[in-house]
């Protein structure tokens, strides 16, 4: 289905900006399907802490790619593109407008600009790199990366555990640097002109207040119990689900290392910092998105319909 000549609407924004409610309203009015573009809301283990839509909201209109991945999976942007392609094809077949919503900039960039064609990494290589990371430390692995892939190493912070490990895995698995792979991309799912894109941009201080209030609400509705169940699985701490905002600090609280008040403060601060990075990332990486205030968002919807 196309609305005003486009087959998809993209609604992005920082965490706690109200984008999910906006996407739900738009999908209800346009006869659309809501497709998740948030890297944490894919995990079934993180309904509360990722602020996934409620069961009632999911029942109001079709929702896709929510809670369909186990926390033990290192879900990548490439995996998202494959799943999004299936969801988009399903929307087309049903004559529904695809409404992508989320806060993960790389997912939106993959949809509109394509993605590097890095092949899957064998588990044996991934396990070996992570074992060295735990044994030798991140600085040692950064020095190792600098020797074999200096172009990638110079772009990474020396203590960025996840990205350094990923870059080493790619070199070891393929014999080519991550920078080389990024030069050869897969085509976008949504070519230019096939979609309209909005970035919901609230004022910073009210947004930060909503982030803090939402974290408190999460704790009252089962976030600590959710993290306790996740921690009991003994998963690799480098997995994306184990690094979701609030998870590491609440695990430290459950282990008796810090108080719940300290864990809450850390979780709130991490989330506020993430929101700040989201503003910066979208401004520089996805300049085609229209920046719209929450007050003007419904007018934007009216024009899009």
MIPA-890106 format. One line per 2 residues: number of its first residue (from 1); their letters; for each residue x, y negated, z negated of C-alpha. Coordinates in pm, whole numbers. Layout:
N
NUM> A> X:Y:Z  ...;
END
This chain:
305
1> XX> 0:0:0  117:-353:77;
3> XX> 7:-673:-93  84:-994:92;
5> XX> 321:-800:317  528:-630:43;
7> XX> 515:-273:-84  680:-336:-424;
9> XX> 694:-598:-694  996:-611:-925;
11> XX> 950:-753:-1275  1272:-788:-1472;
13> XX> 1367:-978:-1785  1553:-960:-2113;
15> XX> 1444:-722:-2384  1131:-829:-2575;
17> XX> 1036:-1086:-2310  691:-938:-2245;
19> XX> 768:-793:-1903  600:-457:-1968;
21> XX> 268:-624:-2057  299:-839:-1746;
23> XX> 366:-534:-1527  67:-352:-1675;
25> XX> -163:-647:-1606  -34:-681:-1252;
27> XX> -70:-309:-1179  -427:-313:-1310;
29> XX> -519:-607:-1090  -338:-481:-778;
31> XX> -420:-111:-802  -54:-31:-857;
33> XX> 168:219:-1031  417:106:-1296;
35> XX> 766:251:-1238  1026:225:-1513;
37> XX> 1356:47:-1440  1496:50:-1794;
39> XX> 1785:283:-1872  1674:361:-2229;
41> XX> 1303:410:-2167  1382:715:-1953;
43> XX> 1471:910:-2270  1193:1108:-2435;
45> XX> 1380:1093:-2768  1356:712:-2784;
47> XX> 991:615:-2757  999:381:-3058;
49> XX> 1346:225:-3033  1323:171:-2658;
51> XX> 978:6:-2692  823:235:-2435;
53> XX> 463:168:-2334  211:323:-2571;
55> XX> 10:630:-2469  -294:405:-2426;
57> XX> -100:173:-2194  33:468:-1996;
59> XX> -324:595:-1956  -453:259:-1829;
61> XX> -264:284:-1498  -21:544:-1364;
63> XX> 327:516:-1518  634:690:-1377;
65> XX> 990:761:-1500  914:709:-1869;
67> XX> 1043:958:-2126  1125:1220:-1864;
69> XX> 1495:1271:-1953  1644:1452:-2252;
71> XX> 1890:1258:-2468  2160:1518:-2395;
73> XX> 2165:1403:-2031  2404:1132:-1912;
75> XX> 2142:970:-1690  2311:758:-1425;
77> XX> 2208:485:-1183  2239:744:-906;
79> XX> 1993:971:-1085  1759:675:-1126;
81> XX> 1770:601:-753  1683:963:-671;
83> XX> 1389:958:-914  1278:613:-798;
85> XX> 1279:731:-437  1039:1010:-531;
87> XX> 816:773:-729  813:521:-444;
89> XX> 721:789:-191  438:903:-419;
91> XX> 308:546:-448  314:509:-70;
93> XX> 128:837:-22  -141:728:-271;
95> XX> -173:382:-120  -59:214:-443;
97> XX> 162:-90:-489  488:1:-668;
99> XX> 549:-223:-971  905:-171:-1096;
101> XX> 967:-312:-1444  1265:-308:-1679;
103> XX> 1575:-481:-1801  1855:-276:-1646;
105> XX> 2017:-497:-1388  2210:-217:-1217;
107> XX> 1885:-30:-1148  1735:-334:-975;
109> XX> 2056:-393:-782  2047:-31:-667;
111> XX> 1688:-76:-549  1757:-393:-351;
113> XX> 2125:-370:-254  2212:0:-262;
115> XX> 2457:191:-477  2804:336:-452;
117> XX> 2807:697:-334  3010:851:-618;
119> XX> 2956:1229:-619  2856:1416:-936;
121> XX> 3136:1470:-1189  3199:1836:-1287;
123> XX> 3124:1896:-1656  3473:2039:-1714;
125> XX> 3635:1712:-1607  3392:1501:-1811;
127> XX> 3453:1716:-2119  3830:1693:-2075;
129> XX> 3831:1314:-2050  3609:1279:-2355;
131> XX> 3825:1518:-2555  4130:1301:-2477;
133> XX> 3933:993:-2570  3857:1132:-2914;
135> XX> 4209:1266:-2964  4420:980:-2826;
137> XX> 4193:677:-2853  4053:434:-2598;
139> XX> 4370:224:-2566  4568:529:-2454;
141> XX> 4309:611:-2188  4308:250:-2068;
143> XX> 4686:270:-2020  4639:595:-1831;
145> XX> 4377:432:-1609  4607:133:-1548;
147> XX> 4872:369:-1409  4643:551:-1163;
149> XX> 4370:295:-1087  4500:-54:-1172;
151> XX> 4230:-234:-972  3955:-84:-1188;
153> XX> 4152:-103:-1514  4207:-477:-1483;
155> XX> 3830:-533:-1462  3756:-340:-1782;
157> XX> 3799:-445:-2143  4070:-227:-2305;
159> XX> 3820:-102:-2567  3528:-29:-2332;
161> XX> 3511:342:-2409  3228:440:-2177;
163> XX> 3347:260:-1863  3711:361:-1906;
165> XX> 3608:724:-1947  3384:699:-1641;
167> XX> 3662:551:-1426  3904:827:-1526;
169> XX> 3643:1095:-1457  3590:961:-1105;
171> XX> 3963:954:-1023  4019:1304:-1160;
173> XX> 3713:1450:-986  3752:1285:-645;
175> XX> 4112:1169:-612  3980:822:-532;
177> XX> 3933:517:-749  3597:386:-861;
179> XX> 3678:63:-674  3719:261:-350;
181> XX> 3384:437:-400  3209:105:-460;
183> XX> 3308:-7:-111  3100:272:44;
185> XX> 2745:233:-73  2411:405:-24;
187> XX> 2142:195:146  1881:18:-71;
189> XX> 1541:176:-130  1379:-165:-84;
191> XX> 1532:-355:210  1512:-733:228;
193> XX> 1157:-857:276  986:-545:141;
195> XX> 946:-668:-217  898:-972:-438;
197> XX> 1110:-1006:-750  1057:-1197:-1075;
199> XX> 1287:-1249:-1373  1086:-1337:-1682;
201> XX> 1290:-1605:-1859  1165:-1715:-2202;
203> XX> 1339:-1978:-2414  1625:-1822:-2610;
205> XX> 1530:-1902:-2971  1170:-1775:-2948;
207> XX> 1302:-1466:-2768  1554:-1395:-3043;
209> XX> 1280:-1434:-3305  1067:-1178:-3116;
211> XX> 1364:-940:-3099  1408:-958:-3476;
213> XX> 1037:-917:-3544  1012:-624:-3305;
215> XX> 1302:-443:-3471  1128:-478:-3808;
217> XX> 809:-343:-3653  998:-49:-3504;
219> XX> 1126:48:-3847  770:46:-3978;
221> XX> 646:267:-3695  901:549:-3706;
223> XX> 1234:424:-3566  1439:560:-3857;
225> XX> 1272:900:-3835  1327:900:-3459;
227> XX> 1700:835:-3508  1718:1101:-3780;
229> XX> 1584:1362:-3538  1828:1244:-3273;
231> XX> 2127:1253:-3511  2035:1608:-3617;
233> XX> 2104:1726:-3263  2477:1654:-3294;
235> XX> 2505:1504:-2947  2812:1337:-2795;
237> XX> 2821:978:-2930  2925:854:-2583;
239> XX> 2593:960:-2430  2378:661:-2331;
241> XX> 2091:756:-2562  2329:767:-2858;
243> XX> 2437:408:-2788  2088:259:-2764;
245> XX> 2054:-59:-2968  1995:34:-3328;
247> XX> 2088:399:-3296  2457:385:-3405;
249> XX> 2385:155:-3700  2087:360:-3821;
251> XX> 2294:679:-3794  2557:514:-4015;
253> XX> 2282:431:-4264  2152:788:-4260;
255> XX> 2510:908:-4325  2528:684:-4632;
257> XX> 2789:449:-4487  2579:129:-4489;
259> XX> 2248:11:-4632  1928:-7:-4430;
261> XX> 1947:-387:-4452  2297:-382:-4301;
263> XX> 2191:-138:-4028  1891:-357:-3948;
265> XX> 2107:-669:-3920  2349:-488:-3686;
267> XX> 2065:-354:-3470  1907:-697:-3438;
269> XX> 2239:-866:-3356  2328:-602:-3094;
271> XX> 1990:-649:-2928  2020:-1029:-2923;
273> XX> 2367:-1003:-2768  2231:-764:-2506;
275> XX> 1954:-1009:-2416  2215:-1280:-2367;
277> XX> 2412:-1052:-2133  2095:-976:-1937;
279> XX> 2044:-1345:-1862  2402:-1375:-1743;
281> XX> 2399:-1056:-1536  2081:-1134:-1344;
283> XX> 2187:-1494:-1282  2512:-1384:-1117;
285> XX> 2422:-1048:-964  2062:-1085:-846;
287> XX> 2024:-1442:-730  1716:-1358:-518;
289> XX> 1498:-1298:-826  1262:-1588:-901;
291> XX> 1312:-1710:-1259  973:-1773:-1417;
293> XX> 879:-1876:-1771  625:-1661:-1959;
295> XX> 378:-1952:-1937  403:-1958:-1556;
297> XX> 412:-1581:-1503  40:-1531:-1447;
299> XX> 38:-1804:-1187  320:-1616:-1014;
301> XX> 101:-1303:-1023  -190:-1491:-870;
303> XX> 29:-1605:-581  171:-1254:-534;
305> X> -173:-1093:-505;
END
